[in-house]
Amino acid sequence: MDTASLFASVIGLSQREGVERFAAAGLPIFPCKAAEKRPLTRHGFLDATTDIDEIRTWWTRWPEANIGMPTGSASGLEVVDIDVHGRVRGFAAFELARREGLSDRWQALVKTASGGMHAYYPADPDRPQPSWQVARAGIDFRGDGGYVVVPPSRVLFEGNRCGYELIGAGRGDAVPIDATALRQFLDPRPAPPSNGAIGDRRDVDADRIAAWLATRVEGERNRALYWAACRLAENGVTDHRARDVLGPAAERAGLQQSEILTTIRSAYRTAVVSTAPFRSSQGGRSMSGQVVL
């Protein structure tokens, strides 16, 4: 049974009735709190299973529990989450990405409780993709390390219980989404110049990256600062220079001084230097390690 057909089959069912369909389809699930998205089990999406006995035990204990499904390799499904929250509405960004051919070949479209949308895609088993968020565009990607709530779950939103409902099916030619290309399209990150002297490259990169950092919004500021600091470290920029150029930009984005200093220190402890090891301005120690993005 394909994803759209599965979601169509649970229309009108309760959550307790719907879980049987997911187990039969071989999709791992786990219980979330009634009218909420928070897991009920100790390890959350890591507890997801297709074991029908375990699933029946859960929903006998919590008959109104919502249905959570891990995304990525665990389920074979990845999801682009189009968010609607206050003034942020992700539909425009999603439509632009669709026109570029980056998000147009989905398996199913599901309306979320807030009025947003989940677009489902098959996961490529040979290319695991981690979850990420571009808050300013109103788009989240749910891959490895993430989960979504699925139909027929219902979540309390603005005083009403609103359901997750199938609103569209793909054309039968769904393909895995390139999450890296989608993120770069939604939130372009400055690329270092391909030529020029090392000294020139450091100054230009620092200014360009700082300008980009200053435009980040809540939900992505710390990750953006960490990424920016890692890029400067890899290009041989001292941590003192990084604080001078990234600090004011991070403050304009809304971060506090203590957060900024902690994040930059963390980046410089773990960054891989792409040229030769360099000396920190705080004591002359060589910096090395691996970047985790």
C-alpha positions in Angstrom: 0.0 0.0 0.0 1.5 3.4 -1.0 1.6 6.3 1.4 -1.4 8.2 0.0 -3.5 5.0 -0.1 -2.6 4.3 3.5 -3.6 7.8 4.7 -6.8 7.5 2.6 -7.6 4.2 4.4 -7.7 5.8 7.8 -10.1 8.6 7.0 -12.9 8.5 9.5 -11.1 6.1 11.9 -10.1 6.8 15.4 -6.4 6.7 16.3 -6.8 3.4 18.0 -8.4 2.0 14.8 -5.8 3.6 12.6 -2.8 2.1 14.2 -3.7 -1.3 12.9 -3.4 0.0 9.3 0.1 1.3 9.9 1.2 -1.9 11.5 -0.2 -3.9 8.5 1.6 -1.6 6.1 4.9 -2.2 7.9 5.4 1.4 9.0 6.9 1.8 12.6 4.8 4.0 14.9 4.7 5.1 18.5 2.2 6.9 20.7 2.1 10.6 21.4 0.0 12.4 24.0 -3.6 12.9 23.2 -4.2 16.2 21.4 -0.4 16.8 21.4 2.8 15.9 19.5 4.9 14.9 22.5 5.8 11.2 22.8 4.3 9.1 25.5 7.1 6.5 25.6 10.4 7.0 27.3 12.6 7.0 24.2 10.1 8.7 21.8 10.5 7.8 18.2 13.3 5.4 19.0 10.6 3.2 20.5 8.6 3.0 17.2 7.7 -0.5 16.1 5.6 -2.5 13.7 5.0 -5.2 16.4 1.2 -5.4 16.5 1.1 -6.7 20.0 3.2 -3.9 21.4 1.1 -1.4 19.4 -2.2 -2.8 20.7 -0.8 -2.6 24.3 0.0 1.0 23.8 -3.3 2.0 22.4 -5.2 -0.1 25.0 -3.4 1.9 27.6 -3.8 5.2 25.8 -6.8 4.9 23.4 -6.8 8.5 22.4 -3.0 8.8 21.8 -1.9 10.4 18.6 0.2 8.4 16.1 3.9 9.3 15.7 6.0 8.0 12.9 9.9 8.3 12.7 11.1 9.8 9.4 14.1 8.9 7.4 15.7 5.4 7.3 13.5 4.0 10.0 10.3 4.4 8.0 11.6 4.9 4.5 9.7 8.2 4.3 11.0 11.8 4.5 8.8 14.8 5.0 8.9 18.5 4.1 7.0 20.3 6.8 5.4 23.6 5.6 4.8 25.6 8.7 2.1 28.2 9.5 3.0 30.1 12.6 2.2 33.8 13.2 3.5 35.8 10.3 5.6 32.9 9.0 3.9 30.9 6.3 6.0 28.4 4.4 3.7 27.9 1.4 5.3 30.6 -0.7 8.8 29.2 -0.2 7.6 25.6 -0.9 6.0 26.8 -4.2 9.2 28.5 -5.3 11.1 25.3 -4.6 8.5 23.3 -6.5 8.9 25.6 -9.5 12.6 24.9 -9.4 12.0 21.1 -9.5 13.3 20.6 -5.9 10.1 19.5 -4.2 7.5 18.6 -6.8 7.5 14.8 -6.9 5.8 13.9 -3.6 3.9 10.8 -2.6 1.2 12.4 -0.5 0.2 15.8 0.9 -1.3 16.0 4.4 -2.9 19.0 6.1 -1.6 19.6 9.6 -3.5 20.7 12.6 -2.2 24.3 12.3 -3.2 24.7 8.7 0.3 23.9 7.4 1.2 20.8 5.3 3.4 17.8 5.2 4.7 16.6 1.9 5.9 13.0 1.9 8.7 11.6 -0.2 10.3 8.1 -0.4 13.7 8.0 1.4 16.8 6.9 -0.5 18.2 4.0 1.6 21.7 4.8 0.3 21.5 8.5 1.2 20.4 9.1 4.8 19.6 12.8 5.3 19.4 14.5 8.7 16.5 16.7 9.8 16.9 20.5 9.6 15.0 23.7 10.0 14.9 27.0 8.0 12.7 29.0 10.3 12.7 32.2 8.3 11.2 30.3 5.3 8.7 28.4 7.4 10.1 25.0 6.2 11.4 22.1 8.2 12.8 18.8 6.8 12.1 15.6 8.7 14.6 12.9 7.9 16.9 10.9 10.1 16.5 11.9 13.7 13.0 13.3 13.3 9.4 12.3 13.4 5.9 13.5 12.4 2.4 13.0 13.6 0.3 11.2 11.0 -3.5 10.9 10.2 -5.9 10.4 11.8 -4.2 12.1 14.7 -5.8 15.2 16.2 -4.0 18.1 17.9 -5.3 20.9 20.0 -4.8 24.2 18.1 -6.3 27.5 19.2 -8.8 25.8 21.4 -10.0 23.2 18.9 -8.9 19.6 18.1 -7.8 19.7 14.5 -7.0 16.6 12.5 -4.2 15.6 10.2 -5.9 14.8 6.8 -4.8 13.6 3.4 -5.4 16.4 0.9 -3.4 15.2 -2.2 -1.7 12.3 -3.8 1.3 12.3 -6.1 1.2 11.3 -9.7 2.8 7.9 -9.2 6.3 9.1 -10.0 7.5 10.2 -6.5 11.2 10.3 -6.1 13.5 11.0 -3.1 14.0 14.7 -2.3 17.5 16.2 -2.3 17.3 17.8 1.1 20.7 19.5 0.8 19.8 21.2 -2.5 16.4 22.3 -1.0 18.1 23.8 2.1 20.6 25.7 0.0 17.8 27.1 -2.1 15.8 28.2 0.9 18.7 29.5 2.9 21.8 30.1 0.7 25.0 29.9 2.7 28.0 32.0 1.5 30.5 30.0 -0.5 34.2 30.7 -0.2 35.9 32.2 -3.2 37.7 29.6 -5.4 40.9 31.7 -5.9 42.8 34.6 -4.4 45.3 35.0 -1.7 44.6 33.4 1.7 44.8 36.7 3.5 42.3 38.3 1.1 40.0 35.3 1.3 39.8 35.4 5.1 38.7 39.1 5.2 36.1 38.8 2.4 34.6 35.6 3.7 34.3 37.0 7.2 32.4 40.0 6.1 30.1 38.1 3.8 29.4 35.4 6.3 28.7 38.0 9.0 26.2 39.8 6.8 24.4 36.5 6.2 24.4 35.7 9.9 22.8 39.0 10.9 19.7 38.0 8.9 19.0 34.8 10.8 15.9 34.5 12.9 14.9 32.6 16.1 15.2 28.9 15.7 18.3 29.0 13.4 20.5 31.6 15.0 22.7 29.4 17.1 23.2 26.8 14.4 24.0 29.6 11.9 26.6 31.2 14.3 28.2 27.8 14.9 28.4 27.1 11.1 29.8 30.6 10.5 32.5 30.2 13.2 33.5 26.8 11.8 33.9 28.3 8.3 36.2 31.0 9.6 38.2 28.5 11.7 38.7 26.3 8.7 40.0 29.3 6.7 42.6 30.1 9.3 40.8 33.1 10.9 41.8 33.5 14.6 39.1 33.1 17.2 39.7 36.7 18.3 38.9 37.9 14.7 35.9 35.7 14.6 34.5 37.2 17.8 35.1 40.7 16.4 33.3 40.1 13.1 30.6 37.6 14.0 29.7 39.0 17.5 28.0 42.1 16.3 26.2 40.2 13.5 25.0 37.6 16.0 23.8 40.4 18.3 21.8 41.9 15.5 20.2 38.5 14.9 19.1 38.5 18.6 21.7 36.4 20.4 23.1 37.4 23.8 26.8 37.9 24.4 27.2 34.9 26.6 25.6 32.6 23.9 27.8 34.1 21.2 31.0 33.5 23.1 30.1 30.0 24.0 29.1 29.1 20.5 32.2 30.5 18.9 34.4 28.7 21.5 32.6 25.5 20.7 33.1 25.9 17.0 36.8 26.6 17.4 37.3 23.5 19.6 35.8 21.2 17.0 36.5 22.8 13.6 38.7 21.2 11.0 41.3 23.7 9.7 41.2 23.4 5.9 44.7 24.8 5.4 47.5 24.3 8.0 46.9 24.2 11.8 46.9 27.7 13.1 47.5 29.4 16.4 44.6 30.6 18.6 45.0 34.1 19.8 44.1 32.8 23.3 47.3 31.0 24.2 48.8 29.7 21.0 47.3 26.2 21.0 46.8 24.4 17.6 43.1 23.9 16.8 41.9 20.7 15.2 39.0 18.3 15.2 35.9 17.5 13.2 33.1 19.7 12.2 29.6 18.4 13.0 26.9 20.2 11.0 
